[in-house]
Amino acid sequence: MFVRIFKCFIHKEGCIYLLVADETVESKSRKSTFGQGRFYSSVLQTAINSVCFFGFSLVEVDSEKSYFLGLNQVVHNEQDKARIAVEKAKRAAGKGKGQ
């Protein structure tokens, strides 16, 4: 469906388009927010209590226009939490005492 809309209303012959994805981490101090977890913040250089969103846009390079496509919240399910705990335990076991 989106392809039809794109071809009918947006597409210009000879223009270059980029599909752009951006992850945004927003810190949260309360515990009742849906999807709250520990996500890596590149600004703070550490994992923080936060919510995380992943946005997608189509960018027309020549005119520098951005067409917003959608936004999804990143939520860790139980399998993700178990995988992260195992990886964390492996990293901790790899470090010797006094290091």
C-alpha positions in Angstrom: 0.0 0.0 0.0 2.7 2.5 1.0 4.6 1.8 -2.3 1.5 2.8 -4.3 1.1 6.0 -2.3 4.8 6.7 -2.6 4.8 6.3 -6.4 1.6 8.4 -6.9 2.3 11.3 -4.6 5.9 11.5 -3.5 8.2 9.9 -6.1 10.0 12.2 -8.5 12.0 10.7 -11.4 15.8 11.0 -10.9 15.6 11.9 -7.1 17.6 9.9 -4.5 15.7 8.6 -1.5 17.1 7.2 1.7 15.4 5.0 4.3 16.5 6.3 7.7 16.1 4.7 11.1 16.7 6.4 14.4 16.7 5.0 17.9 15.8 7.4 20.7 16.3 6.6 24.4 14.3 8.7 27.0 15.2 8.4 30.7 12.4 7.6 33.1 12.5 7.7 36.9 9.2 6.0 37.7 8.5 2.2 37.4 5.0 2.2 36.1 5.7 3.2 32.4 5.0 0.4 29.9 8.2 -0.9 28.2 10.5 0.7 30.7 13.9 -1.1 31.0 17.6 -0.6 30.8 18.7 0.8 27.5 22.0 2.1 26.4 22.3 5.9 26.2 25.1 7.1 23.9 24.9 10.5 25.5 25.6 9.1 29.0 27.7 6.2 27.7 25.9 3.7 30.0 22.7 1.8 30.3 19.9 3.8 32.1 16.3 3.2 33.2 14.4 4.4 30.2 12.0 3.8 27.4 13.3 3.3 23.8 11.7 4.2 20.5 12.7 3.3 16.9 11.6 5.7 14.2 11.6 5.4 10.4 11.6 8.1 7.7 12.0 8.3 4.0 14.3 11.2 3.1 14.4 12.9 -0.3 18.0 13.9 -0.6 17.8 16.8 -3.1 15.1 18.8 -1.4 16.0 17.6 2.1 12.4 16.6 2.9 11.6 13.9 5.4 8.5 11.7 5.2 7.8 10.1 8.5 6.9 6.4 8.1 6.4 5.2 11.7 7.5 4.7 15.2 7.8 1.5 17.3 8.6 1.2 21.0 11.3 -1.3 21.9 10.1 -3.7 24.6 12.2 -6.5 26.1 10.3 -9.7 26.5 11.2 -12.5 28.9 13.4 -14.3 26.3 15.4 -11.0 25.8 15.8 -10.5 29.5 17.1 -14.1 30.0 19.5 -13.7 27.1 20.8 -10.4 28.5 21.3 -12.0 31.9 23.3 -14.9 30.4 25.5 -12.6 28.5 26.1 -10.4 31.5 27.0 -13.5 33.6 29.5 -14.6 30.9 31.2 -11.2 30.9 31.4 -11.2 34.7 32.8 -14.8 34.7 35.4 -13.7 32.1 36.8 -11.1 34.4 39.2 -12.4 37.1 39.4 -11.2 40.6 41.1 -7.9 41.1 40.5 -6.7 37.5 
